[in-house]
Amino acid sequence: MIVTIDGVAASGKSSVASGVARALGIPYISSGFLYRAATLLALEAGLPLSDPAALLALLRERPLRLEPLARGNRVWQGGRDLTPGLHSSRVDAGVSAVARLPEVRAWVDAQLRALPAPFVAEGRDMGTNVFPQADAKFYLTASPRVRAERRAQERGEDAGTIEAALTERDRRDAAQSAPAPDARVIDTGPLTLDGVIAAVLAALPARTA
């Protein structure tokens, strides 16, 4: 059983996927963690984020391991836990460039497809590209302002600055962020986190609920 949760940046995908996974008693996996980890390693190594050959060589030299848990994902590079540094502003600014590279996307997709089901998968193209055979597909959205205010509360940063960055991120990510034709679209703006999780659980096919 595979459930996919896609959506725009800062729409609550990870929190919703974690809540749904916990309710179902299965892990969730986040493609974004792998893209962010690859971006962090490239930034630390001083590599250009537009060079797929250099990025893939770095990933072969310093392989990443995604640890999928219902309460949250972690990414390891050897014995180093990269997770605490994955949501910094500099990674935010660079991850779209890395995620647009077809070679890196293929690498991430291969890592995810190698994981054993069942799980809840969240990202940008889980339902359209990575797991088109998923039992249930969802797409989360909300206005840039709502998403900016949520992120500002989490990080203590200026909501206006975040909103501008999210609007630009939406523009850059549009190609890989469209909902699957058979996905249920949920506007998370008027809902609480528990409300979104409940909406997802209520829409699952009987055999997966």
Legacy VTK file of the C-alpha trace (Angstrom):
# vtk DataFile Version 3.0
C-alpha trace
ASCII
DATASET POLYDATA
POINTS 209 float
0.000 0.000 0.000
1.362 3.370 -1.087
-0.204 6.772 -0.391
1.299 9.846 -2.094
1.067 13.412 -0.790
2.385 16.063 -3.158
2.063 19.825 -3.089
3.643 23.243 -3.281
6.465 24.375 -0.977
5.499 24.897 2.678
2.014 23.450 2.187
2.468 21.100 5.136
3.345 17.952 3.201
5.799 16.538 5.738
3.568 17.201 8.753
0.521 15.745 7.027
2.414 12.718 5.718
3.817 12.059 9.180
0.357 12.294 10.761
-1.224 10.021 8.183
1.625 7.526 8.513
1.302 7.454 12.284
-2.458 6.904 12.005
-1.891 4.005 9.606
1.040 2.593 11.573
3.452 2.754 8.627
6.528 4.879 7.759
6.513 7.947 5.560
9.228 8.948 3.130
10.162 12.468 2.056
11.795 13.017 -1.304
12.570 16.583 -0.269
14.954 15.389 2.421
17.155 13.742 -0.213
17.124 16.812 -2.475
17.941 19.005 0.495
20.727 16.691 1.648
22.257 16.679 -1.835
22.047 20.480 -1.871
23.678 20.748 1.552
26.575 18.500 0.541
27.082 20.475 -2.681
27.101 23.785 -0.800
29.582 22.449 1.743
31.804 21.172 -1.060
31.590 24.456 -2.985
30.124 22.780 -6.064
27.960 24.631 -8.592
24.361 23.527 -8.118
23.846 23.452 -11.894
26.457 20.732 -12.564
24.762 17.304 -12.465
27.946 15.359 -13.176
29.730 16.940 -10.214
26.704 16.413 -7.953
26.341 12.750 -8.879
30.068 12.181 -8.386
29.743 13.742 -4.922
26.756 11.511 -4.100
28.715 8.433 -5.167
31.657 9.525 -3.033
29.473 10.448 -0.039
26.342 8.296 -0.341
23.197 9.335 1.488
20.807 7.110 3.427
17.215 8.105 4.053
15.805 6.746 7.300
12.003 6.683 6.932
10.088 6.788 10.208
6.446 7.612 10.911
7.437 10.462 13.234
9.930 11.993 10.817
12.667 11.297 8.298
16.385 11.592 8.859
19.189 11.616 6.303
22.589 10.188 7.084
25.905 10.564 5.298
27.968 7.820 6.836
27.688 8.363 10.598
26.713 12.041 10.256
23.077 13.049 10.703
22.470 15.797 8.124
18.861 16.399 9.174
19.379 19.447 11.447
20.882 21.462 8.578
18.385 20.594 5.864
15.928 23.457 6.407
18.299 26.405 6.527
17.725 29.456 4.335
20.730 28.647 2.156
19.404 25.164 1.433
15.958 26.670 0.756
17.550 28.987 -1.805
19.450 26.235 -3.613
17.269 23.146 -3.510
15.079 24.094 -6.495
18.136 24.295 -8.751
19.236 20.832 -7.653
15.738 19.344 -7.905
15.355 20.593 -11.488
18.289 18.470 -12.705
16.924 15.320 -14.426
19.986 13.318 -13.422
19.550 14.142 -9.747
15.793 13.509 -9.923
16.498 10.069 -11.399
18.937 9.373 -8.561
16.395 10.391 -5.902
13.620 8.390 -7.598
15.806 5.272 -7.574
16.490 5.675 -3.843
12.767 5.976 -3.112
11.647 3.097 -5.323
14.129 0.814 -3.566
12.285 1.281 -0.247
9.798 -1.447 0.705
6.080 -0.629 0.897
3.850 0.134 2.735
4.533 3.831 3.236
3.236 7.348 2.744
5.391 9.213 0.197
5.505 13.010 0.121
7.148 15.363 -2.327
6.446 17.129 -5.607
5.911 14.335 -8.138
5.322 11.227 -6.056
1.903 10.581 -7.591
2.745 11.684 -11.117
6.185 10.171 -11.650
7.694 8.150 -8.815
4.714 6.060 -7.685
2.022 6.392 -10.374
0.622 3.062 -9.164
-0.134 4.450 -5.683
-3.356 3.347 -4.007
-4.325 6.932 -3.114
-2.971 10.329 -4.198
-3.328 13.767 -2.621
-2.096 17.255 -3.512
-1.821 20.007 -0.895
-1.991 23.684 -1.711
-2.453 27.046 0.030
-1.884 30.696 -0.820
1.699 31.997 -0.614
0.669 34.301 2.252
-0.768 31.484 4.363
2.302 29.351 3.770
4.640 32.257 4.552
2.911 32.998 7.841
3.158 29.351 8.896
6.852 29.182 8.038
7.544 32.502 9.756
6.034 31.127 12.959
8.223 28.036 12.706
11.467 29.874 11.987
11.012 33.314 13.490
11.719 34.990 10.140
9.919 37.811 8.319
6.692 36.628 6.648
6.963 39.116 3.771
10.440 37.945 2.843
9.343 34.322 3.049
6.264 35.004 0.900
8.390 36.541 -1.849
10.734 33.558 -1.754
7.831 31.089 -1.861
6.240 32.866 -4.826
9.528 32.619 -6.714
9.924 29.003 -5.609
6.444 28.196 -6.948
7.436 29.684 -10.298
10.648 27.672 -10.467
9.015 24.441 -9.322
5.903 24.628 -11.505
7.113 22.015 -13.985
7.493 19.258 -11.390
4.736 20.322 -9.004
1.520 19.717 -10.937
-1.006 17.405 -9.256
-1.617 13.951 -10.681
-4.872 13.777 -12.689
-6.286 11.300 -10.171
-5.087 13.166 -7.058
-7.476 14.739 -4.576
-6.544 18.426 -4.152
-6.831 19.813 -0.609
-6.555 23.530 0.189
-4.860 23.508 3.584
-5.386 27.254 4.125
-8.670 27.052 6.086
-7.789 23.775 7.821
-5.773 22.864 10.882
-3.090 20.206 10.584
-5.400 17.687 12.242
-8.128 18.695 9.810
-5.943 17.992 6.775
-4.846 14.638 8.205
-8.473 13.724 8.872
-9.445 14.685 5.312
-6.734 12.437 3.894
-7.651 9.499 6.130
-11.346 9.873 5.291
-10.602 9.733 1.562
-8.458 6.591 1.646
-9.828 3.498 -0.060
-11.427 1.074 2.387
-8.663 -1.473 1.992
-5.980 1.052 3.033
-7.818 2.767 5.870
LINES 1 210
209 0 1 2 3 4 5 6 7 8 9 10 11 12 13 14 15 16 17 18 19 20 21 22 23 24 25 26 27 28 29 30 31 32 33 34 35 36 37 38 39 40 41 42 43 44 45 46 47 48 49 50 51 52 53 54 55 56 57 58 59 60 61 62 63 64 65 66 67 68 69 70 71 72 73 74 75 76 77 78 79 80 81 82 83 84 85 86 87 88 89 90 91 92 93 94 95 96 97 98 99 100 101 102 103 104 105 106 107 108 109 110 111 112 113 114 115 116 117 118 119 120 121 122 123 124 125 126 127 128 129 130 131 132 133 134 135 136 137 138 139 140 141 142 143 144 145 146 147 148 149 150 151 152 153 154 155 156 157 158 159 160 161 162 163 164 165 166 167 168 169 170 171 172 173 174 175 176 177 178 179 180 181 182 183 184 185 186 187 188 189 190 191 192 193 194 195 196 197 198 199 200 201 202 203 204 205 206 207 208
